[in-house]
Amino acid sequence: MKIAVFEVEEWERTAFEELESDHELVYRADELTPELAEEVADADVISTFIYSDGGEETLSRFQDLKLIATRSTGYDHIDMDHCGEAGIAVAVVPDYGANTVAEHAFGLLLAISHRIVQAVERTRRGDFSQDGLRGFDLRGRVLGVVGTGDIGEHMLRIGSGFGMELLAFDVVQKDELADDVGFDYVELDDLLARSDVISLHVPLNDQTRNMLSADQFDRMKDGVVLLNTARGELVDVQALTDAMASGKVAAAGLDVLPEEPAVREEAELLRPQFRRDHDVDALLANHVLLRQENVLVTPHSAFNTKEAVEQILNTTVDNIAAFARGEPENLVNEDG
């Protein structure tokens, strides 16, 4: 089979070397685009990360594509309807870096609660004053975790270690986990109303898109802290900017934003085609958030540790090898 790997760094190629004895490997550092798809249109397998274009326009350029091995757990960047119609299987990495992402989320919270970024920036300028740097303790605060999968579980365990009161919401409850960690399952509205800190750990789908909009922000405590290391589209970003302007949300730690790849294309905002293809209002709201001192934004890097990336690569290679053997693993569309 011909296997094209996109968004791959030089050092990451070594993980795929075991496939080279039986297959033809092509590596591209760039994200997959319709134009790049034309260059490897005869590929049987492609492996991408979340920034690659997985839409119908791009995927239709491949002549006989059989498998997309995405190096992520989520697959909302892939046109699953097209894959179903074209008979393209999609394999994911179901488990990696659960503790990694939770640690990053809690790192954002600690940076907010102790105003660490502002303090470091100040001392680098030679200013050792403490004016405006007073933070707040996490001990005794209420942490509300939305989604109690592997990442949410780690978030709750870390919060327990800091002496926080723990609440959680999930459509599927894990009573043994709740007893072990020491948290209470509550309805989402109750969690929103009682939490001092809200952290999102759910996948993006039709039910979770914009799950935090104006109505949900209205139900929150004044001065709440919001953390999102899951998917940007879980939050109505315009409603978030309004909630921050009113003081309803005191601070936010965000590793993800809606229209995330397009944020880097600020110069394109005035082009008519760009405005047709993207939610410009969301992009403008993103730029407002990026410039606020009480908002910490990281570049979708919560997963990015040596251990987590190695696990992603190894699972992806295993997914491709299993598919080649006729024993596919970790497919999200069994009929693909």
N, C-alpha and C positions, 0 to 999 in steps of 0.2 A: 504494500500500500504506500501511497504518497501521503506524507504527514507534514502539514504546514503549521508551524508554531509561531504565533504572533505575540507582541509585547513581551519579548523574552530578552533578558539581559545576558551578557556573555557568559557569566559564571553559571547561570541557570541551565545552559545547554548541556552541561555534563550529566544532568539528571536524565536526559533523553538518550544518552549514548547507547544504552542497552538495547534500544529499538533499532539502531542503525544497521545491525547485522542482517536484519530481515526486512527492513523498510527503507524507503527513501525519505530523508528528513530535510526540510527546508525551514530555515530560521529567519524571522523578521523582527527587528527591534520595534518597528512601528505598530500602531494600532491598525486593525483590519478596517479597510475602507472598500467601497465598490471598486475603485481603481486598482487597489492592491489585490483584490480578489481576482481580477482579470489576469494578473501575472501568475497565479497559481490555481487557475480554474480547473485543472485536472486533479486537484488534491482529493483524496478519499476521506481524509480526516483533517480537521483543523482544531487547534487548541488556542483559546483566547482568554484574555482577562476581561474585566467588566467595562473597560473603556473602548473596546473594539465594537464596531458596528455589526450588530447581529440582526439587522432588519432584513426584510424580504428583498429589497433592492440589492443588497450585498450578497446574501446567501443564494439568490437566483443566478448569480454569475458562475457558481460552481457547477460543473457538468455532471458530476456523479458523486456528490458529497454524501457520505454514509454516517459520519459521526462528528459531533461537536463536543470536544472535551474541554469544558470551561473550567478554568482554575479558580473556581469560586463555589460557594454554597448556593447563592442566589442565581437565578437565571432569567430575571426580568429584562435583561438586556438582549435576550434572544427572542425572535419571533417564533413562538412555539406553534402557532397555527400553520405557518409556512412549513416548519419542520414536519408536522404531522402530515400535511398534504404531500410533501416531497419524500417522505420516508426517511427522514434524517433523525437518527438517535441523538439524544443529548445526555451526556454524563456529567455529573457534578462532583465536587469534593464535599461530602456531607459533614465531615468533622475535621476541624483544624482550628487551632489557636483560640479555643473558647476562653481559656484563661487569659490569653494575650489581649483579646478585645476588651474583656472586662477590666483588665489592668489599665488599659489605655483610658477607658471611660472613667475609672476612678482617679487616674492621673489628672484628667481634665477637672474633675471635681475638686481635688486637692489644690490644683493650681488656682481655681476660682476661689475656694474658701480661704486660702492664705495669700491671695493676690500675688502669686509667685512671679508671674510674667512681668507685671508692673514693677515689682521690687527688683528683679534682675535688670530690667531695662534701665531703671533709675541708677542703680549702683554702677552700671557700666559707663554712665555719664559722669561718675564721680560724685553723685548726690546720694548721701547716706541718711537723708531725712526719712522719717516714718509717716509723715502726713499723708492721709488718705490710704494707708496700707492696712488698716485694721480689718481683719477677717472674721471668721466665725468658726466655732467648733462643730465637728460632725457628730460627736458623741451626743446621744439623746435626740438627734434630729430624725425625722421620718423619711426613710428611703422607699420610694414606690417604684417597683420594677415591673415593667410591662413586657411580659413574655418570659416564661421560666424554662426555656430550653437550656442547652449547655452553657451559653454565654450568660443568660440571665441567672442561672444557678450560681456561677462563679461571682457575679456581681453581688448577689445576696450574701454569699459566704464572706466576701470582703467587707461588705457593710456590717455584717455581724461582728467581725473582728474589730471594727471601729466603734462598736457600742451603739449602733444606730437601731432604731425601731424599724422593723421590716414589714412592708406590705407588698403584695404581688397580685397581678391579674393575668389570667391566661384562660383561653377557651377550653383547654385541657389541663386539669389540675393534677398535681403530683402530691398527694397527701403525705406520702412517706418522706418526700423531700422537705415538705413544709415542717413536719415534725422534727426532722433531723437538723435542719438549719435554724428553725425557730422563727418562721414568718407566717403571716395570715393571708390567705386568699380573700380578696374582696372584689366587688364589682368595680368596673373601671371608673365610674363616676365617684365612687367612694374613695378610690385611690387618688384621683385628681384632687378631691377636696381636702384630703388629710395629709398629703405628702409635702415635705419641704424640698425634696429632691426627686425628680422623676427621670427615670432612665429607660430608654426604648430598646427592646431586644426582640423584635418580631420581624418576619419576612414581609416583603412588599407584595401585596396582591390586591384584588378588587375590594376586599373587606378592610384592608389596613391603609389604603391610600388616603392621605389627608385625615388620618384618624385623630389628629390634633388640629382642629380648626377653631374658629372664633368661639363657638359654643363651649368647646372643651377648655379653652383658656379661661373663659369666664368662670368656670367651675373651680378653678385652682385657687390655692391660697395666694394672697398678695406676697410678692417677693420670692416666689418659687424659683428653683434652679432646674433647668432642663438639660438633659444629656441625650444626644442621639449619635450612636455609633453604628446604626443599622442601615437604614436607607433614607435619603433625603426626602423622598416623596411621602414619608409617613407624616410629615408636618407641613401644614399650609404655611409656607414661609412668609407670606404677606400678613397672615394673622399673627404669626410670631413677632414680626417687627412692630405691629400695633400693640401687642401685649407687652413688649419691652418698652415701648414709648410711654405706656401708661403706668409702668412699674409693676404690673401683674407678674411679669417674669423679670427677676432681678439680674439673672445672668444665664448664659447658655454655653455649653461645651459641645461642639459639633464636629464630628469627623466626616460627615456627609451633608450634601446639599442637593436640593432638586436642580435639575439641569446642570449637574456638576461638571461634565466634560466641557460644556459650552462656556462656563465661567472664565475659562482661559482665553476665550476668543472675544474679548471686549471690543476690539477694533471692528468686529463684524456686526455689531449691534444695529447699525444703520442700514445694512443691506436688506432689501425686501425679501430675498429668499431666506435669509437667516431668520427674519422675523416671522416668516410663515412656518418655519420648521421648529421654532423654539418658543417657549413661554417667556416672553421678554419681561413681563411683569415679575415673574419669579426670579429672573436673572437680576433685575434691578434691586429686588428685595435682598438677594444674596449679597450684592455689593454694599448695601446699607449695613447688613450684619457684619461683613468683613471689616468694616471701618469702626465698629463700636468697641470701646475698651472693655466692656463687660461681656463680650462674646469672644470665646476662643475657638478658632476654626483650624483644624488640622486637615491635611490633604488626602483624606481617605487612607490613612496610614495606620489605623488601629491594629490591623492584622500583621504589620510589617516587622516581624522579628525573625531572626535566623531560623529559630525552631519551627515557627509557623509556616514560613515560606518553604522550607525543606519538606514539611509534611504535605503541603499543597502540591509540590512538584512530584513527590513520590506517589501520591494517590492518583494524580493525573496520568503518570506513566503506567501505573497499574491498570487504570481504566482503559487506556488505549490497548495495552497488551491483552487484557481480558476480552475486549471487543474483537481483536484480531483472531483470538482463539475460538471465537464463537460462543464465548461464555461471558456476555456483557455484565458489568457491575455498575452500580450507582446511577442507573438510568432514571430519568424523571419522566420519560415518555416511553413506556414499555412497548408501544406499538410503532415506535419510530423506526 
